[in-house]
C-alpha cells in the first residue's frame, strides 16, 4: 500500500478507533469497580476461574484501548502501527497465560477461545498491517468487535457468577 493510500486509510478509521477506545476505557473502569466491590469472591481460592475471567476481560478492554491510542499517533507508518498492535497482543497473550495459574483455569474453553485465540489473531493482524495489507484494517475492525463482544459478555457472566456466589450462602 502506498504511503498516501495508507494515510487516507488510517485517517478514515481514526474516528472509529476513538470510539472503540472510549468504550474500552469506560467498560474497563466499570469492570475495575465491579471487581473491587467483589474482590474477596473473585480472589477466592475456591473459584480460580473468576480471577482468570476478570483478568482476561480487563486485558481485552485494555488491548482495545492500546490499539485506539496507536491509531492516534500522527504521521504513523504501517510498520509502526502493525508492530504496536502485534506487541500489545503478545503482551496480552503472555500476561493472560501467566495470570491463569496453569491447571484447569488455563485450559477452559473461554480462556482459549476468548482470550488466547483472540490475542493471537490480533497479533497476526498486526503483522498483516505492518506488511502493508489493506485487508489488515478490515480484519482489525472485525476482530476488535469480536473482542468487544467477548469482553462485554465475559464481564456480564463474571458479575452473574459473583452474584451466584453471594446469593447461595444467603439462601443456606
C-alpha positions as CSV (number, residue, x, y, z in Angstrom):
1,X,0.0,0.0,0.0
2,X,1.5,3.3,-1.0
3,X,2.0,6.0,1.8
4,X,-0.8,8.3,0.6
5,X,-3.3,5.4,0.4
6,X,-2.2,4.3,3.9
7,X,-2.5,7.8,5.3
8,X,-6.0,8.1,3.9
9,X,-6.9,4.6,5.2
10,X,-5.6,5.5,8.7
11,X,-7.4,8.8,8.8
12,X,-10.7,7.2,7.7
13,X,-10.5,4.7,10.6
14,X,-9.4,7.1,13.3
15,X,-13.0,8.2,14.3
16,X,-14.0,4.6,14.8
17,X,-10.9,3.9,16.9
18,X,-11.6,6.9,19.1
19,X,-15.0,5.5,19.8
20,X,-13.5,2.0,20.5
21,X,-11.0,3.5,22.9
22,X,-13.7,5.4,24.7
23,X,-15.9,2.3,25.0
24,X,-13.0,0.2,26.2
25,X,-11.9,2.8,28.8
26,X,-15.4,3.2,30.1
27,X,-16.1,-0.5,30.4
28,X,-12.7,-1.3,31.8
29,X,-13.4,1.3,34.5
30,X,-16.8,-0.2,35.3
31,X,-15.2,-3.7,35.4
32,X,-12.5,-2.4,37.7
33,X,-15.1,-1.0,40.1
34,X,-17.2,-4.2,40.0
35,X,-14.1,-6.3,40.7
36,X,-13.1,-4.0,43.5
37,X,-16.5,-4.4,45.2
38,X,-16.3,-8.2,44.9
39,X,-12.6,-8.7,45.4
40,X,-13.0,-11.3,48.2
41,X,-15.2,-13.5,46.0
42,X,-13.1,-13.0,42.8
43,X,-9.8,-13.8,44.6
44,X,-11.3,-16.8,46.4
45,X,-9.2,-20.0,46.2
46,X,-12.5,-21.8,45.6
47,X,-13.2,-20.1,42.3
48,X,-9.9,-19.5,40.4
49,X,-11.9,-19.2,37.2
50,X,-13.4,-15.9,38.4
51,X,-10.0,-14.3,38.7
52,X,-8.9,-15.6,35.3
53,X,-12.1,-14.4,33.7
54,X,-11.7,-10.9,35.3
55,X,-8.1,-10.6,34.2
56,X,-8.9,-11.8,30.6
57,X,-11.8,-9.4,30.3
58,X,-9.8,-6.5,31.6
59,X,-7.0,-7.4,29.2
60,X,-9.4,-7.4,26.3
61,X,-10.6,-3.9,27.1
62,X,-7.0,-2.7,27.6
63,X,-5.9,-4.1,24.3
64,X,-8.7,-2.2,22.5
65,X,-7.6,1.0,24.3
66,X,-4.0,0.5,23.4
67,X,-4.9,0.0,19.7
68,X,-7.1,3.1,19.8
69,X,-4.2,5.0,21.2
70,X,-1.8,3.6,18.5
71,X,-4.2,4.9,15.8
72,X,-3.9,8.4,17.1
73,X,-0.1,8.7,16.6
74,X,0.4,11.4,14.0
75,X,2.0,10.5,10.6
76,X,2.3,6.9,11.6
77,X,3.5,4.4,9.1
78,X,2.1,0.8,8.6
79,X,5.2,-0.8,10.2
80,X,4.8,1.2,13.4
81,X,1.1,0.6,13.7
82,X,1.4,-3.1,12.9
83,X,4.3,-3.7,15.3
84,X,2.4,-1.8,18.0
85,X,-0.7,-4.0,17.6
86,X,1.4,-7.1,17.5
87,X,3.4,-6.2,20.6
88,X,0.2,-5.2,22.6
89,X,-1.4,-8.5,21.6
90,X,1.6,-10.6,22.6
91,X,1.8,-8.8,26.0
92,X,-1.9,-9.6,26.5
93,X,-1.4,-13.2,25.5
94,X,1.6,-13.7,27.8
95,X,0.1,-11.9,30.8
96,X,-3.1,-13.9,30.5
97,X,-1.2,-17.1,30.2
98,X,0.8,-16.3,33.4
99,X,-2.2,-15.0,35.3
100,X,-4.3,-18.1,34.6
101,X,-2.2,-20.1,37.2
102,X,-1.9,-23.2,35.0
103,X,-4.1,-26.1,35.6
104,X,-7.8,-26.2,34.6
105,X,-8.2,-22.4,34.5
106,X,-5.7,-22.1,31.7
107,X,-7.4,-24.7,29.5
108,X,-11.1,-23.6,29.8
109,X,-12.9,-23.1,26.5
110,X,-13.5,-19.5,27.4
111,X,-9.8,-18.8,28.1
112,X,-8.6,-20.5,25.0
113,X,-11.3,-19.2,22.6
114,X,-12.0,-15.8,24.1
115,X,-8.5,-15.0,25.4
116,X,-5.6,-16.7,23.8
117,X,-7.1,-17.2,20.3
118,X,-8.3,-13.6,20.1
119,X,-5.0,-12.1,21.3
120,X,-3.1,-14.4,18.8
121,X,-5.4,-13.4,16.0
122,X,-4.9,-9.7,16.8
123,X,-1.1,-10.3,16.7
124,X,-1.3,-11.8,13.2
125,X,-3.5,-8.9,12.1
126,X,-0.8,-6.6,13.4
127,X,1.8,-8.4,11.2
128,X,-0.5,-8.0,8.2
129,X,-0.8,-4.3,8.8
130,X,2.9,-3.9,9.2
131,X,3.3,-5.7,5.9
132,X,1.1,-3.0,4.3
133,X,-2.0,-5.2,3.8
134,X,-5.2,-3.2,3.4
135,X,-7.1,-6.3,4.4
136,X,-5.5,-6.0,7.8
137,X,-7.6,-2.9,8.6
138,X,-10.9,-4.7,7.9
139,X,-9.8,-7.7,9.9
140,X,-8.6,-5.5,12.7
141,X,-12.1,-3.9,13.0
142,X,-13.8,-7.3,12.8
143,X,-11.5,-8.7,15.5
144,X,-12.0,-5.6,17.6
145,X,-15.7,-6.1,17.5
146,X,-15.4,-9.7,18.4
147,X,-13.1,-8.9,21.3
148,X,-15.5,-6.2,22.5
149,X,-18.5,-8.5,22.3
150,X,-16.5,-11.2,24.1
151,X,-15.3,-8.8,26.8
152,X,-18.8,-7.4,27.5
153,X,-20.4,-10.9,27.7
154,X,-17.5,-12.1,29.8
155,X,-17.9,-9.2,32.2
156,X,-21.6,-9.9,32.4
157,X,-21.0,-13.6,33.1
158,X,-18.5,-12.7,35.7
159,X,-21.0,-10.5,37.5
160,X,-23.6,-13.2,37.3
161,X,-21.1,-15.8,38.7
162,X,-20.1,-13.5,41.5
163,X,-23.7,-12.8,42.3
164,X,-24.5,-16.5,42.5
165,X,-21.7,-17.0,45.0
166,X,-23.2,-14.2,47.1
167,X,-26.8,-15.4,46.8
168,X,-26.1,-19.1,47.6
169,X,-24.7,-18.5,51.2
170,X,-27.6,-16.2,51.9
171,X,-30.1,-18.9,51.0
172,X,-28.5,-21.5,53.2
